[in-house]
Amino acid sequence: MIKLGLIGCGGIAANHLSAIHALSERCVLDAVFDEDQTNAQHFIKDATSVVCATSIEEFLRRDLDAVIIAVPNQFHVQYVSLAAQRGLAILCEKPASDIKEGAYRMVEEVERAKVVHMIGFVNRYRRGISRLYQFINNGNLGTVFAYREICTGARLADEAIGMEWRMRDAMAGSGALADFGSHSIDMATWMLESQCGPLLEIQGTLGTFVKRQNHYPANDDMAIVTGRFASGALLSVLDSRVGPGTYQIEILAARGYATFDLRDAQNFHITWYQSNQTDDLLEISEEPSISSDPFVIQLNHFLHAVETKTPVQPDFRTAYKIQRLIDVAATHGI
């Protein structure tokens, strides 16, 4: 039984807690820590078996095997450092940090300590996306010409939400570009690099539109990112925290057009250009699915790595690569 600790008891922590409960035959939540003690106590509620640590020192004295870090971006590096020094396996929420220097330090810390480490690019574990990944990388669509994605969230369009930490550049770094764009850039590079080579060009155009407490946040509400892979394939991504709550992927290639839509998260769809090409080409070997919840699948991969002491993807080096690309896009690119 793997003993897990959770640092940070905000909104995303509930997804991790549900995943822990779903895999309760293999792991247990032993302790939580949050700088806001009221928040931590409310999070665990009546779970009397879970320790609500009053300090990070108390938390790290627990007999833990691994830790999940779900705090604002600025604080990832300090908790990763402490957990790595303690010898704990680490699953950290995305993006790696608020700046690329922090992301690189995280790599140094976990590689020095030789601990299992994973970044939370959870969209990789949506069934339709994992099937699309295999389909593209089997070469079924032929040469890839372009990747397009839109990722938006509806909640923060409400001015009454106020100035959350995600809107403070000192804590989050970029806004929509870091929050949603880290997923988007990871998805594009993960999906296409084996076919198209690395992303060699990237540039971003950022905008801030919604006032909070009578002034605009210091980071972006919306980011449009474009780029080019080594093969010449084009990238186009729109990330916005003032949109209707959509997540769509389009891949244009020589033989057909592939799409994924979060509203049908278990599948992807193909439009063939020639009538003699059919969906019979959907030769995909799938491992049995333990859940449709991507957080459960992500935790399952992490637990396997902890149990077997083997590397797992996406790791902190991947997270650093994405952080560097975010930083370049945020400064309008090269």
N, C-alpha and C positions, 0 to 999 in steps of 0.2 A: 504494500500500500504506500503510495507516494504522498508525502505530507507537503501540502502547498501553503504558501503564504501569499497574501494579496496586499500590495501597497497601492493605496488610492481607492476610495470608495464612492467615486462619482458615477455618472450615468453609464459609462461603458462597462464598469465593474459588474453590473447586473448580468450582462451577457456572459461574462466569464464565470460568474457564480452558477448560472444555469447550466453551463457546460460541465462544470465540476460535479454538479448534482447528477447530470446525465451519465457521467462516467464514474459514479461513486463506488463501483466495484474495484477500481484501480487507483483512485486518488481521494483525498479528503482535504477540506479546507481546515487548517489548524489555527491560523492566526491572521488578523488583518491589522493594518496600520494606516491611519490618515491623520494629517496635521490637524484636521478638524475632528476632534473627538466625538462631537455630537453626530457628525456625519457617519463616522465609523460605527458608533453604537446603534444608530438607526439602521444601518446597512445589515448588520447581523441579527438585529431584532431579538427573537427568542432562541437563537441558535446558541444555547448555553455551552456547547462543546467547543465553540470557536473563541479563542482568546482575542480580546480587543486590546492590543498593546498601546500603552500610553506614551511610548517613545520608540524610535527606530532601534535603539540599543536593546530594549526589551524584546522587540519583534525578532531581531537577529539572534537572540539567545535561545529562541525556540529550536527544537530539533526538526528543522525543515530540510527537505530535499530540493525544493525548487520554489521560485517566486514569480508571481505575475505582477508586472509594474504597469499601473494605469493612472498615472499622474500627468499634469501638464508637461508639455514638451521640454521646457527649460530644466525640469528636475529629473529627467530620465537619467542623465549621465551620473548624477551623484548617487542615485539608488542602485544603478547598475554597478557602479564601482564598489559600493558597500556589499552588495550581494555576491559579486564575483570574488571579492576578498574573503568572504565567508565560505566560498566553494559551492555556491548554490547554482543550479541550472536556472536560466532566466528566459521568460517570455515577456517581451516588452511591447507595449502598444506603439503603433506608428504615429507620426514619423519618428525617425531615430532621435532627433533633437530639434532645438530651435535654430541651430547653426551647424555647419558642416564640421567645425572643430570639435564640437561636443559629440557628434556622431563618430568621428575618428577615434576620440578618446574611449568611447564605448567599445570599439573594436579592440583597441589595445588592452583594455581591462579584461575582457573575456578571453582573449587569446593568451594573455599572460597567465591567467588563472586556469586555463584549459577546461572551462566549463561549457556545458551545452547552452546554446543561445539561439533565440528565435525572435524575429520581429513580426508584429501582428498584421501582416498584409492579408487579412482574412478573406478578401474577395476571391483569392485563388481557390478557395475551398467551396465555392458555390458549384453545384453539380454541373449546371449548364456551361459554366466557364471552364471547369476542368475538362469537360468533354470537348469543348471548342479548342482548347489548348492542344489536346492530343490530335484532334482532327487536322489542325493547321500544321502541326509539326510532323505529321505523317506525309505531308506534301500533297494532300488530296485536292487542295484548291489551286495548286501550281504556284507560280511566282506571285508573291504578295506585292501589291502596288501601294496600298495605303491603309492606315489604321485611324479610325475616328471614334471618339468616345465623348459622351456627355454624362456628367455626374453632378446632381444638384440635391440640395436639402431644403425642405420647406420651413422648418421650425424657426430658423434664425431670420426669416423675412419679417418677423413680428418685431417692431421697434420696442415693444414693451418688454422684450426679453432682457434688455439692458446690456451692460458691458461685461460679457463673459470673458473668461481667461483666453479663449480662442481668439478674441478680438484685440488682445493686447500683444503687440509684437515682442515685448520684452519676455513674455512667457511662452508664446506660441511660435514666434518667428513669423512666417507668412500666414495668411488667413486661409481662404478657400484653397489656395495653392498647396499649403502644407496639409490641411485637414483632408480634403478630397483628392487633391492633386498627387499626393504621395501614393495613394491607391492607383490613380490613373497612370502615372508614369511607371510604377512598378508593373502594372498589368501590361502596358504596351511593350516594355522591354522584355519581360518574362515571356510574353506570347510570341514575340517576333525575333528575338536576337539569334536564335539558332538558325532561322531562315534568312534573316536580313542583316546580320551582323550588328555591331553596337550602334547606339544612337550617337551620331557624330555632331549633329547640329541641333540646337534647341534655343528657342526664344520665347519670351512671355510678354503678354500685355495684360496689366492688372488694373482693376477698377474698384472703387469703394463708393457705394450708393446709398446705404441706409444709415441714418444718424442714430446714435445711441446716446442717451442722456444729453441731447442737444448738440452733439458734435460727432464727427465721423471717426470711426476706429482708425488706429494707426496702420492696420494691415488690410488686405484686400477682401472684398465681398465676392469678387469674381476674377477668374484668370482664364485667359485663352493662351494655350501653349501649342506652338507648332515646332516641327523639327524634321530631320531627315536621317534615316538609317544608312549604314555603310552601303547597302545594296542600291540605295536611291529611293526606297520606300518612304512615303511621307507620313508624318504624324500630325494629327489635329485633335486637341482635347479642350473641352470647355468644362471648367469646374466652377460651381457657384453655390454659395450658402444662402442665396435668396431665390432659389428655383422651386419647382413644384415637387421635388422628391423623385428624381428619375435616375436610372443607371442603365445606359445603353452602349453597346459596342458594335461597331461595323468594321468589317475587314473586306477590302476590295482586292481581288486577285485575278489571275489569268483565266481561271475556269469558272469562277463563280463569286458570289457575294454572301458572306456569312454575317449573321447578326445574333446578338444576345440582348435580352431585355429582362430586367429584374422582375417584371411582372409575371414572367414565366421562367423562374430562376432554375428550374430543373432541366431546361432544354436550351438548345441553340437551333438556328434555322439557316437553311441554305437556299439561295436562288441560283440555279445553274444557268449559264448563258446558252448552252447548247441542249437541245431536247433529248439527245442521246445519252446525256449524263443524268444519273438519278441518285436518289438517296441510298441506293445499294452500296455506294462507296463509303458509307458511314461505318467503317471498320474500326470500332473502338473497343478495346479491352478494358473493362472497368473492374476495380476491386469492389467487393461488397460494401455497400454504403451503410455505415452505422447510424446515420442520421441525415436529415436534410438541413440541419442547422450548421452553417459554416464554422461557428465558434466551437461546436462539439468536434467537428472533423479536425480543426486546427489543434485543439487540445489533445486529441488522440495522437496526432503526429508528434506533438511535443512530448507527451508521456512516453511514447515509444522510444524517442531519442534518449530520454532520461533513463528508462529501464535498460536500454542496450548500450548506453554511453557512446552513441554514435552521432555524427553531425546531422543537422536538419536544416532544410530550406523553407522559407527565406531566412538567412542568418544576418548578423550585424554587418558583415561586409556588403551584402546586398543592400541593406538599409543605408549604409554610408554612400554607396553609389547613387541611390535615389536622392539622398539629401544633397549631394553635390549638384545633381541635375536641377533640383528644386531651387537651389541657391543661384544657379546660372540663369534659370528662367525668371527668377524674381528680380534680377538685375538686367533684364531685357535681352539676355542671351548673347550668343556668339555666332 
